[in-house]
Amino acid sequence: MGFWTLIEGFLLFSNALAILNEDRFLTPRGLSFEATTGRKKSLKQQAVGLIYVAQYFRLPLIILNIIMIISKLVSG
């Protein structure tokens, strides 16, 4: 497994996080941003934060996807 494959995996994972719908997926499982209040940063709160960061950076993800598709078309 090369570095390029690792980058592709992270991009696919961030795409998966970016498309999660809060109303249909996150809130019924107790992963909404409002449900994670408190001082201590638990693993659940960090996961919710990661999901919201991925959703916030949708435009850079689109640009990275376009770059990845073009590079795959050029390199084969």
PDB file of N, CA, C, O and CB in Angstrom:
ATOM      1  N   MET A   1       0.852  -1.178   0.000  1.00  0.00           N
ATOM      2  CA  MET A   1       0.000   0.000   0.000  1.00  0.00           C
ATOM      3  C   MET A   1       0.890   1.232   0.000  1.00  0.00           C
ATOM      4  O   MET A   1       1.750   1.392   0.867  1.00  0.00           O
ATOM      5  CB  MET A   1      -0.965   0.003   1.223  1.00  0.00           C
ATOM      6  N   GLY A   2       0.682   2.074  -0.952  1.00  0.00           N
ATOM      7  CA  GLY A   2       1.491   3.263  -1.086  1.00  0.00           C
ATOM      8  C   GLY A   2       0.861   4.471  -0.422  1.00  0.00           C
ATOM      9  O   GLY A   2      -0.253   4.424   0.099  1.00  0.00           O
ATOM     10  N   PHE A   3       1.608   5.539  -0.461  1.00  0.00           N
ATOM     11  CA  PHE A   3       1.145   6.790   0.130  1.00  0.00           C
ATOM     12  C   PHE A   3      -0.085   7.320  -0.599  1.00  0.00           C
ATOM     13  O   PHE A   3      -1.010   7.846   0.020  1.00  0.00           O
ATOM     14  CB  PHE A   3       2.261   7.833   0.106  1.00  0.00           C
ATOM     15  N   TRP A   4      -0.081   7.174  -1.926  1.00  0.00           N
ATOM     16  CA  TRP A   4      -1.209   7.666  -2.724  1.00  0.00           C
ATOM     17  C   TRP A   4      -2.498   6.931  -2.365  1.00  0.00           C
ATOM     18  O   TRP A   4      -3.565   7.543  -2.309  1.00  0.00           O
ATOM     19  CB  TRP A   4      -0.914   7.508  -4.224  1.00  0.00           C
ATOM     20  N   THR A   5      -2.408   5.639  -2.124  1.00  0.00           N
ATOM     21  CA  THR A   5      -3.571   4.845  -1.740  1.00  0.00           C
ATOM     22  C   THR A   5      -4.089   5.270  -0.371  1.00  0.00           C
ATOM     23  O   THR A   5      -5.298   5.288  -0.140  1.00  0.00           O
ATOM     24  CB  THR A   5      -3.223   3.353  -1.734  1.00  0.00           C
ATOM     25  N   LEU A   6      -3.185   5.610   0.525  1.00  0.00           N
ATOM     26  CA  LEU A   6      -3.574   6.094   1.842  1.00  0.00           C
ATOM     27  C   LEU A   6      -4.315   7.432   1.742  1.00  0.00           C
ATOM     28  O   LEU A   6      -5.310   7.646   2.434  1.00  0.00           O
ATOM     29  CB  LEU A   6      -2.339   6.237   2.739  1.00  0.00           C
ATOM     30  N   ILE A   7      -3.833   8.316   0.892  1.00  0.00           N
ATOM     31  CA  ILE A   7      -4.500   9.604   0.666  1.00  0.00           C
ATOM     32  C   ILE A   7      -5.900   9.380   0.091  1.00  0.00           C
ATOM     33  O   ILE A   7      -6.854  10.038   0.504  1.00  0.00           O
ATOM     34  CB  ILE A   7      -3.661  10.495  -0.290  1.00  0.00           C
ATOM     35  N   GLU A   8      -6.021   8.458  -0.855  1.00  0.00           N
ATOM     36  CA  GLU A   8      -7.331   8.146  -1.433  1.00  0.00           C
ATOM     37  C   GLU A   8      -8.289   7.615  -0.368  1.00  0.00           C
ATOM     38  O   GLU A   8      -9.468   7.967  -0.360  1.00  0.00           O
ATOM     39  CB  GLU A   8      -7.185   7.120  -2.567  1.00  0.00           C
ATOM     40  N   GLY A   9      -7.792   6.787   0.510  1.00  0.00           N
ATOM     41  CA  GLY A   9      -8.627   6.244   1.585  1.00  0.00           C
ATOM     42  C   GLY A   9      -9.131   7.329   2.514  1.00  0.00           C
ATOM     43  O   GLY A   9     -10.303   7.330   2.893  1.00  0.00           O
ATOM     44  N   PHE A  10      -8.256   8.256   2.886  1.00  0.00           N
ATOM     45  CA  PHE A  10      -8.679   9.368   3.745  1.00  0.00           C
ATOM     46  C   PHE A  10      -9.698  10.255   3.042  1.00  0.00           C
ATOM     47  O   PHE A  10     -10.636  10.746   3.669  1.00  0.00           O
ATOM     48  CB  PHE A  10      -7.469  10.203   4.173  1.00  0.00           C
ATOM     49  N   LEU A  11      -9.515  10.458   1.750  1.00  0.00           N
ATOM     50  CA  LEU A  11     -10.474  11.266   0.996  1.00  0.00           C
ATOM     51  C   LEU A  11     -11.838  10.579   0.933  1.00  0.00           C
ATOM     52  O   LEU A  11     -12.868  11.234   1.095  1.00  0.00           O
ATOM     53  CB  LEU A  11      -9.949  11.532  -0.424  1.00  0.00           C
ATOM     54  N   LEU A  12     -11.854   9.283   0.703  1.00  0.00           N
ATOM     55  CA  LEU A  12     -13.121   8.546   0.676  1.00  0.00           C
ATOM     56  C   LEU A  12     -13.802   8.559   2.044  1.00  0.00           C
ATOM     57  O   LEU A  12     -15.023   8.688   2.132  1.00  0.00           O
ATOM     58  CB  LEU A  12     -12.885   7.101   0.224  1.00  0.00           C
ATOM     59  N   PHE A  13     -13.010   8.425   3.110  1.00  0.00           N
ATOM     60  CA  PHE A  13     -13.564   8.467   4.464  1.00  0.00           C
ATOM     61  C   PHE A  13     -14.157   9.840   4.774  1.00  0.00           C
ATOM     62  O   PHE A  13     -15.234   9.931   5.362  1.00  0.00           O
ATOM     63  CB  PHE A  13     -12.484   8.115   5.494  1.00  0.00           C
ATOM     64  N   SER A  14     -13.461  10.904   4.382  1.00  0.00           N
ATOM     65  CA  SER A  14     -13.991  12.243   4.631  1.00  0.00           C
ATOM     66  C   SER A  14     -15.234  12.512   3.789  1.00  0.00           C
ATOM     67  O   SER A  14     -16.127  13.238   4.228  1.00  0.00           O
ATOM     68  CB  SER A  14     -12.924  13.298   4.341  1.00  0.00           C
ATOM     69  N   ASN A  15     -15.308  11.939   2.586  1.00  0.00           N
ATOM     70  CA  ASN A  15     -16.528  12.046   1.779  1.00  0.00           C
ATOM     71  C   ASN A  15     -17.695  11.356   2.472  1.00  0.00           C
ATOM     72  O   ASN A  15     -18.817  11.863   2.470  1.00  0.00           O
ATOM     73  CB  ASN A  15     -16.308  11.438   0.382  1.00  0.00           C
ATOM     74  N   ALA A  16     -17.426  10.202   3.062  1.00  0.00           N
ATOM     75  CA  ALA A  16     -18.481   9.475   3.765  1.00  0.00           C
ATOM     76  C   ALA A  16     -18.991  10.262   4.966  1.00  0.00           C
ATOM     77  O   ALA A  16     -20.191  10.256   5.244  1.00  0.00           O
ATOM     78  CB  ALA A  16     -17.973   8.106   4.215  1.00  0.00           C
ATOM     79  N   LEU A  17     -18.103  10.932   5.674  1.00  0.00           N
ATOM     80  CA  LEU A  17     -18.520  11.739   6.822  1.00  0.00           C
ATOM     81  C   LEU A  17     -19.280  12.983   6.385  1.00  0.00           C
ATOM     82  O   LEU A  17     -20.195  13.431   7.076  1.00  0.00           O
ATOM     83  CB  LEU A  17     -17.309  12.140   7.655  1.00  0.00           C
ATOM     84  N   ALA A  18     -18.904  13.538   5.243  1.00  0.00           N
ATOM     85  CA  ALA A  18     -19.516  14.787   4.788  1.00  0.00           C
ATOM     86  C   ALA A  18     -20.961  14.608   4.339  1.00  0.00           C
ATOM     87  O   ALA A  18     -21.732  15.568   4.368  1.00  0.00           O
ATOM     88  CB  ALA A  18     -18.707  15.370   3.656  1.00  0.00           C
ATOM     89  N   ILE A  19     -21.345  13.411   3.928  1.00  0.00           N
ATOM     90  CA  ILE A  19     -22.704  13.226   3.410  1.00  0.00           C
ATOM     91  C   ILE A  19     -23.690  12.740   4.458  1.00  0.00           C
ATOM     92  O   ILE A  19     -24.862  12.530   4.143  1.00  0.00           O
ATOM     93  CB  ILE A  19     -22.684  12.257   2.270  1.00  0.00           C
ATOM     94  N   LEU A  20     -23.246  12.555   5.700  1.00  0.00           N
ATOM     95  CA  LEU A  20     -24.165  12.103   6.740  1.00  0.00           C
ATOM     96  C   LEU A  20     -25.193  13.191   7.037  1.00  0.00           C
ATOM     97  O   LEU A  20     -24.838  14.350   7.248  1.00  0.00           O
ATOM     98  CB  LEU A  20     -23.393  11.722   8.024  1.00  0.00           C
ATOM     99  N   ASN A  21     -26.450  12.813   7.051  1.00  0.00           N
ATOM    100  CA  ASN A  21     -27.539  13.740   7.331  1.00  0.00           C
ATOM    101  C   ASN A  21     -27.786  13.783   8.838  1.00  0.00           C
ATOM    102  O   ASN A  21     -27.940  12.747   9.485  1.00  0.00           O
ATOM    103  CB  ASN A  21     -28.831  13.327   6.570  1.00  0.00           C
ATOM    104  N   GLU A  22     -27.820  14.986   9.380  1.00  0.00           N
ATOM    105  CA  GLU A  22     -27.990  15.121  10.831  1.00  0.00           C
ATOM    106  C   GLU A  22     -29.370  14.664  11.289  1.00  0.00           C
ATOM    107  O   GLU A  22     -29.487  13.969  12.298  1.00  0.00           O
ATOM    108  CB  GLU A  22     -27.762  16.565  11.253  1.00  0.00           C
ATOM    109  N   ASP A  23     -30.402  15.042  10.569  1.00  0.00           N
ATOM    110  CA  ASP A  23     -31.763  14.715  10.996  1.00  0.00           C
ATOM    111  C   ASP A  23     -32.073  13.226  10.894  1.00  0.00           C
ATOM    112  O   ASP A  23     -32.738  12.667  11.766  1.00  0.00           O
ATOM    113  CB  ASP A  23     -32.759  15.493  10.173  1.00  0.00           C
ATOM    114  N   ARG A  24     -31.594  12.585   9.835  1.00  0.00           N
ATOM    115  CA  ARG A  24     -31.948  11.184   9.616  1.00  0.00           C
ATOM    116  C   ARG A  24     -30.964  10.190  10.215  1.00  0.00           C
ATOM    117  O   ARG A  24     -31.348   9.062  10.522  1.00  0.00           O
ATOM    118  CB  ARG A  24     -32.065  10.928   8.160  1.00  0.00           C
ATOM    119  N   PHE A  25     -29.711  10.576  10.389  1.00  0.00           N
ATOM    120  CA  PHE A  25     -28.722   9.614  10.855  1.00  0.00           C
ATOM    121  C   PHE A  25     -28.128   9.959  12.214  1.00  0.00           C
ATOM    122  O   PHE A  25     -28.037   9.096  13.087  1.00  0.00           O
ATOM    123  CB  PHE A  25     -27.626   9.502   9.854  1.00  0.00           C
ATOM    124  N   LEU A  26     -27.729  11.194  12.398  1.00  0.00           N
ATOM    125  CA  LEU A  26     -26.978  11.539  13.608  1.00  0.00           C
ATOM    126  C   LEU A  26     -27.859  11.702  14.836  1.00  0.00           C
ATOM    127  O   LEU A  26     -27.544  11.151  15.891  1.00  0.00           O
ATOM    128  CB  LEU A  26     -26.207  12.806  13.383  1.00  0.00           C
ATOM    129  N   THR A  27     -28.944  12.437  14.728  1.00  0.00           N
ATOM    130  CA  THR A  27     -29.794  12.714  15.886  1.00  0.00           C
ATOM    131  C   THR A  27     -30.427  11.448  16.479  1.00  0.00           C
ATOM    132  O   THR A  27     -30.427  11.320  17.704  1.00  0.00           O
ATOM    133  CB  THR A  27     -30.884  13.688  15.493  1.00  0.00           C
ATOM    134  N   PRO A  28     -30.966  10.507  15.692  1.00  0.00           N
ATOM    135  CA  PRO A  28     -31.522   9.299  16.309  1.00  0.00           C
ATOM    136  C   PRO A  28     -30.495   8.449  17.058  1.00  0.00           C
ATOM    137  O   PRO A  28     -30.860   7.674  17.943  1.00  0.00           O
ATOM    138  CB  PRO A  28     -32.171   8.462  15.256  1.00  0.00           C
ATOM    139  N   ARG A  29     -29.233   8.588  16.715  1.00  0.00           N
ATOM    140  CA  ARG A  29     -28.186   7.821  17.385  1.00  0.00           C
ATOM    141  C   ARG A  29     -27.505   8.611  18.500  1.00  0.00           C
ATOM    142  O   ARG A  29     -26.525   8.146  19.083  1.00  0.00           O
ATOM    143  CB  ARG A  29     -27.153   7.372  16.376  1.00  0.00           C
ATOM    144  N   GLY A  30     -28.014   9.788  18.793  1.00  0.00           N
ATOM    145  CA  GLY A  30     -27.461  10.601  19.863  1.00  0.00           C
ATOM    146  C   GLY A  30     -26.139  11.268  19.510  1.00  0.00           C
ATOM    147  O   GLY A  30     -25.327  11.554  20.390  1.00  0.00           O
ATOM    148  N   LEU A  31     -25.926  11.514  18.225  1.00  0.00           N
ATOM    149  CA  LEU A  31     -24.674  12.107  17.781  1.00  0.00           C
ATOM    150  C   LEU A  31     -24.842  13.541  17.289  1.00  0.00           C
ATOM    151  O   LEU A  31     -24.021  14.019  16.507  1.00  0.00           O
ATOM    152  CB  LEU A  31     -24.073  11.266  16.689  1.00  0.00           C
ATOM    153  N   SER A  32     -25.871  14.226  17.724  1.00  0.00           N
ATOM    154  CA  SER A  32     -26.049  15.604  17.292  1.00  0.00           C
ATOM    155  C   SER A  32     -25.101  16.507  18.065  1.00  0.00           C
ATOM    156  O   SER A  32     -24.616  16.157  19.141  1.00  0.00           O
ATOM    157  CB  SER A  32     -27.510  16.057  17.482  1.00  0.00           C
ATOM    158  N   PHE A  33     -24.854  17.665  17.497  1.00  0.00           N
ATOM    159  CA  PHE A  33     -23.899  18.594  18.112  1.00  0.00           C
ATOM    160  C   PHE A  33     -24.434  19.140  19.432  1.00  0.00           C
ATOM    161  O   PHE A  33     -23.653  19.429  20.338  1.00  0.00           O
ATOM    162  CB  PHE A  33     -23.586  19.753  17.153  1.00  0.00           C
ATOM    163  N   GLU A  34     -25.741  19.284  19.554  1.00  0.00           N
ATOM    164  CA  GLU A  34     -26.333  19.803  20.784  1.00  0.00           C
ATOM    165  C   GLU A  34     -26.285  18.781  21.909  1.00  0.00           C
ATOM    166  O   GLU A  34     -26.248  19.155  23.081  1.00  0.00           O
ATOM    167  CB  GLU A  34     -27.769  20.227  20.535  1.00  0.00           C
ATOM    168  N   ALA A  35     -26.286  17.506  21.574  1.00  0.00           N
ATOM    169  CA  ALA A  35     -26.298  16.457  22.596  1.00  0.00           C
ATOM    170  C   ALA A  35     -24.926  16.225  23.210  1.00  0.00           C
ATOM    171  O   ALA A  35     -24.807  15.504  24.201  1.00  0.00           O
ATOM    172  CB  ALA A  35     -26.810  15.166  22.004  1.00  0.00           C
ATOM    173  N   THR A  36     -23.897  16.820  22.640  1.00  0.00           N
ATOM    174  CA  THR A  36     -22.544  16.578  23.126  1.00  0.00           C
ATOM    175  C   THR A  36     -22.005  17.803  23.841  1.00  0.00           C
ATOM    176  O   THR A  36     -21.005  18.384  23.418  1.00  0.00           O
ATOM    177  CB  THR A  36     -21.619  16.188  21.973  1.00  0.00           C
ATOM    178  N   THR A  37     -22.658  18.196  24.914  1.00  0.00           N
ATOM    179  CA  THR A  37     -22.168  19.323  25.701  1.00  0.00           C
ATOM    180  C   THR A  37     -21.453  18.787  26.926  1.00  0.00           C
ATOM    181  O   THR A  37     -21.720  17.679  27.390  1.00  0.00           O
ATOM    182  CB  THR A  37     -23.327  20.274  26.108  1.00  0.00           C
ATOM    183  N   GLY A  38     -20.573  19.567  27.421  1.00  0.00           N
ATOM    184  CA  GLY A  38     -19.823  19.155  28.591  1.00  0.00           C
ATOM    185  C   GLY A  38     -18.383  19.615  28.501  1.00  0.00           C
ATOM    186  O   GLY A  38     -17.919  20.039  27.443  1.00  0.00           O
ATOM    187  N   ARG A  39     -17.689  19.529  29.607  1.00  0.00           N
ATOM    188  CA  ARG A  39     -16.314  19.991  29.658  1.00  0.00           C
ATOM    189  C   ARG A  39     -15.338  18.957  29.112  1.00  0.00           C
ATOM    190  O   ARG A  39     -14.417  19.290  28.366  1.00  0.00           O
ATOM    191  CB  ARG A  39     -15.945  20.346  31.074  1.00  0.00           C
ATOM    192  N   LYS A  40     -15.546  17.722  29.487  1.00  0.00           N
ATOM    193  CA  LYS A  40     -14.623  16.666  29.122  1.00  0.00           C
ATOM    194  C   LYS A  40     -14.867  16.224  27.679  1.00  0.00           C
ATOM    195  O   LYS A  40     -16.005  15.955  27.292  1.00  0.00           O
ATOM    196  CB  LYS A  40     -14.760  15.478  30.083  1.00  0.00           C
ATOM    197  N   LYS A  41     -13.807  16.150  26.894  1.00  0.00           N
ATOM    198  CA  LYS A  41     -13.920  15.733  25.497  1.00  0.00           C
ATOM    199  C   LYS A  41     -13.842  14.213  25.415  1.00  0.00           C
ATOM    200  O   LYS A  41     -12.756  13.632  25.434  1.00  0.00           O
ATOM    201  CB  LYS A  41     -12.809  16.389  24.628  1.00  0.00           C
ATOM    202  N   SER A  42     -14.993  13.588  25.325  1.00  0.00           N
ATOM    203  CA  SER A  42     -15.029  12.134  25.205  1.00  0.00           C
ATOM    204  C   SER A  42     -14.797  11.745  23.747  1.00  0.00           C
ATOM    205  O   SER A  42     -14.747  12.598  22.860  1.00  0.00           O
ATOM    206  CB  SER A  42     -16.384  11.565  25.720  1.00  0.00           C
ATOM    207  N   LEU A  43     -14.658  10.460  23.524  1.00  0.00           N
ATOM    208  CA  LEU A  43     -14.456   9.961  22.169  1.00  0.00           C
ATOM    209  C   LEU A  43     -15.678  10.247  21.299  1.00  0.00           C
ATOM    210  O   LEU A  43     -15.547  10.529  20.108  1.00  0.00           O
ATOM    211  CB  LEU A  43     -14.159   8.455  22.192  1.00  0.00           C
ATOM    212  N   LYS A  44     -16.855  10.175  21.894  1.00  0.00           N
ATOM    213  CA  LYS A  44     -18.095  10.464  21.169  1.00  0.00           C
ATOM    214  C   LYS A  44     -18.131  11.923  20.729  1.00  0.00           C
ATOM    215  O   LYS A  44     -18.509  12.213  19.594  1.00  0.00           O
ATOM    216  CB  LYS A  44     -19.322  10.141  22.043  1.00  0.00           C
ATOM    217  N   GLN A  45     -17.747  12.837  21.600  1.00  0.00           N
ATOM    218  CA  GLN A  45     -17.738  14.252  21.257  1.00  0.00           C
ATOM    219  C   GLN A  45     -16.702  14.544  20.174  1.00  0.00           C
ATOM    220  O   GLN A  45     -16.945  15.371  19.295  1.00  0.00           O
ATOM    221  CB  GLN A  45     -17.457  15.098  22.501  1.00  0.00           C
ATOM    222  N   GLN A  46     -15.561  13.879  20.226  1.00  0.00           N
ATOM    223  CA  GLN A  46     -14.548  14.083  19.203  1.00  0.00           C
ATOM    224  C   GLN A  46     -15.006  13.543  17.851  1.00  0.00           C
ATOM    225  O   GLN A  46     -14.701  14.133  16.814  1.00  0.00           O
ATOM    226  CB  GLN A  46     -13.242  13.419  19.618  1.00  0.00           C
ATOM    227  N   ALA A  47     -15.732  12.432  17.852  1.00  0.00           N
ATOM    228  CA  ALA A  47     -16.266  11.878  16.604  1.00  0.00           C
ATOM    229  C   ALA A  47     -17.311  12.812  16.004  1.00  0.00           C
ATOM    230  O   ALA A  47     -17.336  13.015  14.790  1.00  0.00           O
ATOM    231  CB  ALA A  47     -16.879  10.485  16.849  1.00  0.00           C
ATOM    232  N   VAL A  48     -18.171  13.380  16.841  1.00  0.00           N
ATOM    233  CA  VAL A  48     -19.172  14.330  16.359  1.00  0.00           C
ATOM    234  C   VAL A  48     -18.484  15.570  15.803  1.00  0.00           C
ATOM    235  O   VAL A  48     -18.899  16.102  14.773  1.00  0.00           O
ATOM    236  CB  VAL A  48     -20.154  14.716  17.489  1.00  0.00           C
ATOM    237  N   GLY A  49     -17.448  16.027  16.471  1.00  0.00           N
ATOM    238  CA  GLY A  49     -16.687  17.172  15.972  1.00  0.00           C
ATOM    239  C   GLY A  49     -16.053  16.883  14.624  1.00  0.00           C
ATOM    240  O   GLY A  49     -16.037  17.752  13.752  1.00  0.00           O
ATOM    241  N   LEU A  50     -15.528  15.674  14.435  1.00  0.00           N
ATOM    242  CA  LEU A  50     -14.938  15.286  13.165  1.00  0.00           C
ATOM    243  C   LEU A  50     -15.986  15.264  12.054  1.00  0.00           C
ATOM    244  O   LEU A  50     -15.710  15.681  10.930  1.00  0.00           O
ATOM    245  CB  LEU A  50     -14.271  13.918  13.288  1.00  0.00           C
ATOM    246  N   ILE A  51     -17.173  14.786  12.364  1.00  0.00           N
ATOM    247  CA  ILE A  51     -18.256  14.755  11.377  1.00  0.00           C
ATOM    248  C   ILE A  51     -18.644  16.167  10.967  1.00  0.00           C
ATOM    249  O   ILE A  51     -18.849  16.435   9.783  1.00  0.00           O
ATOM    250  CB  ILE A  51     -19.481  14.011  11.937  1.00  0.00           C
ATOM    251  N   TYR A  52     -18.747  17.071  11.934  1.00  0.00           N
ATOM    252  CA  TYR A  52     -19.122  18.446  11.612  1.00  0.00           C
ATOM    253  C   TYR A  52     -18.025  19.188  10.860  1.00  0.00           C
ATOM    254  O   TYR A  52     -18.326  20.044  10.028  1.00  0.00           O
ATOM    255  CB  TYR A  52     -19.463  19.196  12.878  1.00  0.00           C
ATOM    256  N   VAL A  53     -16.771  18.882  11.132  1.00  0.00           N
ATOM    257  CA  VAL A  53     -15.678  19.495  10.370  1.00  0.00           C
ATOM    258  C   VAL A  53     -15.721  19.022   8.921  1.00  0.00           C
ATOM    259  O   VAL A  53     -15.528  19.817   8.002  1.00  0.00           O
ATOM    260  CB  VAL A  53     -14.307  19.156  11.007  1.00  0.00           C
ATOM    261  N   ALA A  54     -15.972  17.736   8.715  1.00  0.00           N
ATOM    262  CA  ALA A  54     -16.061  17.206   7.352  1.00  0.00           C
ATOM    263  C   ALA A  54     -17.236  17.827   6.605  1.00  0.00           C
ATOM    264  O   ALA A  54     -17.138  18.082   5.405  1.00  0.00           O
ATOM    265  CB  ALA A  54     -16.200  15.675   7.376  1.00  0.00           C
ATOM    266  N   GLN A  55     -18.342  18.071   7.297  1.00  0.00           N
ATOM    267  CA  GLN A  55     -19.488  18.697   6.647  1.00  0.00           C
ATOM    268  C   GLN A  55     -19.235  20.176   6.362  1.00  0.00           C
ATOM    269  O   GLN A  55     -19.761  20.721   5.391  1.00  0.00           O
ATOM    270  CB  GLN A  55     -20.733  18.540   7.511  1.00  0.00           C
ATOM    271  N   TYR A  56     -18.441  20.817   7.194  1.00  0.00           N
ATOM    272  CA  TYR A  56     -18.136  22.235   6.997  1.00  0.00           C
ATOM    273  C   TYR A  56     -17.219  22.438   5.796  1.00  0.00           C
ATOM    274  O   TYR A  56     -17.338  23.441   5.092  1.00  0.00           O
ATOM    275  CB  TYR A  56     -17.490  22.822   8.258  1.00  0.00           C
ATOM    276  N   PHE A  57     -16.312  21.506   5.553  1.00  0.00           N
ATOM    277  CA  PHE A  57     -15.344  21.631   4.473  1.00  0.00           C
ATOM    278  C   PHE A  57     -15.780  20.860   3.225  1.00  0.00           C
ATOM    279  O   PHE A  57     -14.982  20.140   2.625  1.00  0.00           O
ATOM    280  CB  PHE A  57     -13.983  21.140   4.938  1.00  0.00           C
ATOM    281  N   ARG A  58     -17.019  21.010   2.845  1.00  0.00           N
ATOM    282  CA  ARG A  58     -17.519  20.306   1.657  1.00  0.00           C
ATOM    283  C   ARG A  58     -16.919  20.849   0.371  1.00  0.00           C
ATOM    284  O   ARG A  58     -16.597  20.073  -0.529  1.00  0.00           O
ATOM    285  CB  ARG A  58     -19.030  20.402   1.589  1.00  0.00           C
ATOM    286  N   LEU A  59     -16.760  22.157   0.263  1.00  0.00           N
ATOM    287  CA  LEU A  59     -16.202  22.740  -0.958  1.00  0.00           C
ATOM    288  C   LEU A  59     -14.756  22.298  -1.182  1.00  0.00           C
ATOM    289  O   LEU A  59     -14.425  21.912  -2.303  1.00  0.00           O
ATOM    290  CB  LEU A  59     -16.276  24.266  -0.895  1.00  0.00           C
ATOM    291  N   PRO A  60     -13.877  22.333  -0.175  1.00  0.00           N
ATOM    292  CA  PRO A  60     -12.530  21.791  -0.412  1.00  0.00           C
ATOM    293  C   PRO A  60     -12.543  20.293  -0.746  1.00  0.00           C
ATOM    294  O   PRO A  60     -11.694  19.819  -1.501  1.00  0.00           O
ATOM    295  CB  PRO A  60     -11.655  22.029   0.815  1.00  0.00           C
ATOM    296  N   LEU A  61     -13.497  19.555  -0.190  1.00  0.00           N
ATOM    297  CA  LEU A  61     -13.605  18.135  -0.539  1.00  0.00           C
ATOM    298  C   LEU A  61     -13.986  17.949  -2.003  1.00  0.00           C
ATOM    299  O   LEU A  61     -13.485  17.042  -2.667  1.00  0.00           O
ATOM    300  CB  LEU A  61     -14.634  17.443   0.358  1.00  0.00           C
ATOM    301  N   ILE A  62     -14.860  18.796  -2.499  1.00  0.00           N
ATOM    302  CA  ILE A  62     -15.240  18.720  -3.911  1.00  0.00           C
ATOM    303  C   ILE A  62     -14.032  18.996  -4.791  1.00  0.00           C
ATOM    304  O   ILE A  62     -13.815  18.309  -5.789  1.00  0.00           O
ATOM    305  CB  ILE A  62     -16.374  19.716  -4.230  1.00  0.00           C
ATOM    306  N   ILE A  63     -13.250  19.995  -4.425  1.00  0.00           N
ATOM    307  CA  ILE A  63     -12.054  20.337  -5.199  1.00  0.00           C
ATOM    308  C   ILE A  63     -11.037  19.197  -5.148  1.00  0.00           C
ATOM    309  O   ILE A  63     -10.441  18.854  -6.169  1.00  0.00           O
ATOM    310  CB  ILE A  63     -11.422  21.641  -4.669  1.00  0.00           C
ATOM    311  N   LEU A  64     -10.835  18.610  -3.972  1.00  0.00           N
ATOM    312  CA  LEU A  64      -9.904  17.485  -3.857  1.00  0.00           C
ATOM    313  C   LEU A  64     -10.386  16.272  -4.651  1.00  0.00           C
ATOM    314  O   LEU A  64      -9.575  15.543  -5.222  1.00  0.00           O
ATOM    315  CB  LEU A  64      -9.716  17.105  -2.389  1.00  0.00           C
ATOM    316  N   ASN A  65     -11.695  16.052  -4.689  1.00  0.00           N
ATOM    317  CA  ASN A  65     -12.242  14.955  -5.486  1.00  0.00           C
ATOM    318  C   ASN A  65     -11.999  15.176  -6.975  1.00  0.00           C
ATOM    319  O   ASN A  65     -11.671  14.235  -7.698  1.00  0.00           O
ATOM    320  CB  ASN A  65     -13.740  14.799  -5.219  1.00  0.00           C
ATOM    321  N   ILE A  66     -12.156  16.404  -7.431  1.00  0.00           N
ATOM    322  CA  ILE A  66     -11.905  16.722  -8.835  1.00  0.00           C
ATOM    323  C   ILE A  66     -10.441  16.498  -9.175  1.00  0.00           C
ATOM    324  O   ILE A  66     -10.125  15.937 -10.225  1.00  0.00           O
ATOM    325  CB  ILE A  66     -12.307  18.172  -9.144  1.00  0.00           C
ATOM    326  N   ILE A  67      -9.546  16.931  -8.295  1.00  0.00           N
ATOM    327  CA  ILE A  67      -8.113  16.711  -8.511  1.00  0.00           C
ATOM    328  C   ILE A  67      -7.792  15.229  -8.547  1.00  0.00           C
ATOM    329  O   ILE A  67      -7.003  14.780  -9.378  1.00  0.00           O
ATOM    330  CB  ILE A  67      -7.291  17.399  -7.418  1.00  0.00           C
ATOM    331  N   MET A  68      -8.397  14.470  -7.651  1.00  0.00           N
ATOM    332  CA  MET A  68      -8.155  13.027  -7.599  1.00  0.00           C
ATOM    333  C   MET A  68      -8.668  12.339  -8.861  1.00  0.00           C
ATOM    334  O   MET A  68      -8.002  11.445  -9.384  1.00  0.00           O
ATOM    335  CB  MET A  68      -8.823  12.418  -6.359  1.00  0.00           C
ATOM    336  N   ILE A  69      -9.820  12.732  -9.353  1.00  0.00           N
ATOM    337  CA  ILE A  69     -10.383  12.120 -10.561  1.00  0.00           C
ATOM    338  C   ILE A  69      -9.513  12.446 -11.764  1.00  0.00           C
ATOM    339  O   ILE A  69      -9.238  11.571 -12.585  1.00  0.00           O
ATOM    340  CB  ILE A  69     -11.832  12.605 -10.799  1.00  0.00           C
ATOM    341  N   ILE A  70      -9.075  13.698 -11.876  1.00  0.00           N
ATOM    342  CA  ILE A  70      -8.216  14.081 -13.015  1.00  0.00           C
ATOM    343  C   ILE A  70      -6.891  13.343 -12.960  1.00  0.00           C
ATOM    344  O   ILE A  70      -6.400  12.875 -13.987  1.00  0.00           O
ATOM    345  CB  ILE A  70      -7.968  15.603 -13.026  1.00  0.00           C
ATOM    346  N   SER A  71      -6.305  13.232 -11.772  1.00  0.00           N
ATOM    347  CA  SER A  71      -5.030  12.522 -11.668  1.00  0.00           C
ATOM    348  C   SER A  71      -5.184  11.034 -11.989  1.00  0.00           C
ATOM    349  O   SER A  71      -4.283  10.433 -12.574  1.00  0.00           O
ATOM    350  CB  SER A  71      -4.444  12.694 -10.266  1.00  0.00           C
ATOM    351  N   LYS A  72      -6.313  10.437 -11.614  1.00  0.00           N
ATOM    352  CA  LYS A  72      -6.570   9.036 -11.948  1.00  0.00           C
ATOM    353  C   LYS A  72      -6.765   8.869 -13.457  1.00  0.00           C
ATOM    354  O   LYS A  72      -6.320   7.875 -14.031  1.00  0.00           O
ATOM    355  CB  LYS A  72      -7.809   8.519 -11.187  1.00  0.00           C
ATOM    356  N   LEU A  73      -7.423   9.828 -14.099  1.00  0.00           N
ATOM    357  CA  LEU A  73      -7.620   9.744 -15.538  1.00  0.00           C
ATOM    358  C   LEU A  73      -6.296   9.886 -16.292  1.00  0.00           C
ATOM    359  O   LEU A  73      -6.081   9.228 -17.310  1.00  0.00           O
ATOM    360  CB  LEU A  73      -8.605  10.816 -15.998  1.00  0.00           C
ATOM    361  N   VAL A  74      -5.418  10.743 -15.788  1.00  0.00           N
ATOM    362  CA  VAL A  74      -4.141  10.975 -16.457  1.00  0.00           C
ATOM    363  C   VAL A  74      -3.175   9.814 -16.223  1.00  0.00           C
ATOM    364  O   VAL A  74      -2.513   9.356 -17.154  1.00  0.00           O
ATOM    365  CB  VAL A  74      -3.516  12.286 -15.968  1.00  0.00           C
ATOM    366  N   SER A  75      -3.095   9.341 -14.980  1.00  0.00           N
ATOM    367  CA  SER A  75      -2.111   8.310 -14.664  1.00  0.00           C
ATOM    368  C   SER A  75      -2.592   6.884 -14.967  1.00  0.00           C
ATOM    369  O   SER A  75      -1.783   5.975 -15.149  1.00  0.00           O
ATOM    370  CB  SER A  75      -1.738   8.411 -13.213  1.00  0.00           C
ATOM    371  N   GLY A  76      -3.867   6.707 -15.017  1.00  0.00           N
ATOM    372  CA  GLY A  76      -4.379   5.383 -15.367  1.00  0.00           C
ATOM    373  C   GLY A  76      -4.863   4.573 -14.258  1.00  0.00           C
ATOM    374  O   GLY A  76      -5.311   3.446 -14.466  1.00  0.00           O
TER     375      GLY A  76
END
